[in-house]
Amino acid sequence: MTDIAVTSETPSVAISENAAKRIAELLAAEDNAALGMRIAVSGGGCAGFQYAFSFDDARNADDRVFERGGARVVVDEVSLEFLKGSEVDFVEDLLGAYFKVHNPNATSSCGCGSSFSV
């Protein structure tokens, strides 16, 4: 696996402390050192675009890898255009426990926060 260095010119995605802890826990349980949590953006959802979270040990040429405290987040180049400057967080509230993306590029989102528009 080759990590690509993040420079000030490279769009980035931040990982909150809560998200880093939860991702690291989930990755450790899988017992595969190459795994990362992939975040992708695709068309769909009630607001136009939606986030997809999955575990993936493959790396594509256009992937960017962001790390914090043992957590590894992988984002492809197309999704990164929608996610640049975002923060991935892990939230526990009355709705349950889930990953949430705080996306400064979203002009609106649905009520549950799983889809957005730009």
C-alpha positions as CSV (number, residue, x, y, z in Angstrom):
1,M,0.0,0.0,0.0
2,T,1.3,3.4,-0.9
3,D,0.1,6.4,1.0
4,I,0.0,9.7,-0.9
5,A,1.4,12.6,1.1
6,V,-1.1,15.4,1.8
7,T,0.3,18.8,1.1
8,S,-1.4,22.2,1.6
9,E,-2.5,22.1,-2.1
10,T,-4.1,18.6,-1.7
11,P,-7.7,18.6,-0.6
12,S,-8.1,16.9,2.7
13,V,-10.6,15.2,4.9
14,A,-10.3,15.4,8.7
15,I,-11.1,12.6,11.1
16,S,-12.4,13.6,14.5
17,E,-11.0,12.0,17.6
18,N,-14.3,10.0,18.2
19,A,-14.3,8.8,14.6
20,A,-10.6,7.8,14.8
21,K,-11.3,5.7,17.9
22,R,-14.3,4.0,16.4
23,I,-12.7,3.3,13.0
24,A,-9.5,1.9,14.8
25,E,-11.7,-0.4,16.9
26,L,-13.6,-1.7,13.9
27,L,-10.4,-2.2,11.8
28,A,-8.7,-4.0,14.7
29,A,-11.7,-6.4,15.0
30,E,-11.2,-7.3,11.3
31,D,-7.6,-8.4,11.8
32,N,-6.5,-7.1,8.4
33,A,-3.7,-4.4,8.5
34,A,-4.5,-3.3,4.9
35,L,-8.1,-2.4,5.6
36,G,-9.3,1.2,5.6
37,M,-12.7,2.8,5.9
38,R,-13.7,3.9,2.4
39,I,-15.9,6.9,2.0
40,A,-17.5,7.4,-1.4
41,V,-20.0,9.9,-2.7
42,S,-22.5,8.8,-5.3
43,G,-25.7,10.2,-6.9
44,G,-28.8,9.4,-5.0
45,G,-30.5,9.9,-1.7
46,C,-33.3,12.4,-1.1
47,A,-31.0,15.4,-1.5
48,G,-29.1,14.5,-4.6
49,F,-25.8,12.8,-3.4
50,Q,-25.2,10.2,-0.7
51,Y,-22.3,9.0,1.4
52,A,-21.3,5.3,1.3
53,F,-19.1,3.8,4.1
54,S,-17.4,0.5,3.6
55,F,-14.2,-1.4,4.6
56,D,-11.7,-1.9,1.8
57,D,-8.2,-3.3,1.5
58,A,-7.8,-2.3,-2.1
59,R,-6.1,1.0,-3.2
60,N,-6.7,2.5,-6.6
61,A,-4.4,5.0,-8.3
62,D,-6.7,7.9,-7.6
63,D,-7.2,7.1,-3.9
64,R,-6.1,9.4,-1.1
65,V,-5.5,8.0,2.4
66,F,-6.1,10.1,5.5
67,E,-5.0,8.8,8.9
68,R,-5.4,9.7,12.6
69,G,-4.7,7.5,15.7
70,G,-4.7,4.2,13.9
71,A,-7.7,5.0,11.8
72,R,-7.3,5.0,8.0
73,V,-9.9,6.7,5.7
74,V,-9.7,6.1,2.0
75,V,-11.4,8.5,-0.5
76,D,-11.3,8.3,-4.3
77,E,-10.5,11.5,-6.3
78,V,-14.0,12.1,-7.6
79,S,-15.5,11.8,-4.1
80,L,-12.8,14.0,-2.7
81,E,-14.0,16.9,-4.8
82,F,-17.3,16.7,-2.8
83,L,-15.6,16.0,0.5
84,K,-12.7,18.4,0.5
85,G,-12.5,20.2,3.8
86,S,-15.0,17.8,5.5
87,E,-14.7,16.2,8.9
88,V,-15.7,12.6,9.5
89,D,-17.2,12.2,13.0
90,F,-18.7,9.4,15.0
91,V,-21.9,10.4,16.8
92,E,-23.9,8.6,19.5
93,D,-27.3,10.2,20.1
94,L,-31.0,9.3,20.3
95,L,-30.9,8.1,16.7
96,G,-28.2,5.6,17.5
97,A,-24.5,5.5,16.8
98,Y,-23.3,6.4,13.3
99,F,-20.6,8.1,11.2
100,K,-21.5,11.6,10.2
101,V,-19.7,13.9,7.6
102,H,-19.6,17.6,8.4
103,N,-19.3,18.8,4.9
104,P,-18.7,22.5,4.2
105,N,-19.5,22.0,0.5
106,A,-23.1,20.8,1.1
107,T,-25.7,23.5,0.5
108,S,-28.4,21.4,2.1
109,S,-28.9,17.9,3.5
110,C,-31.8,15.6,4.3
111,G,-33.1,15.3,7.8
112,C,-31.0,12.2,8.7
113,G,-27.8,13.7,7.2
114,S,-27.1,10.7,4.9
115,S,-27.6,12.7,1.7
116,F,-26.7,16.2,0.6
117,S,-26.7,18.6,-2.3
118,V,-24.0,21.0,-3.5
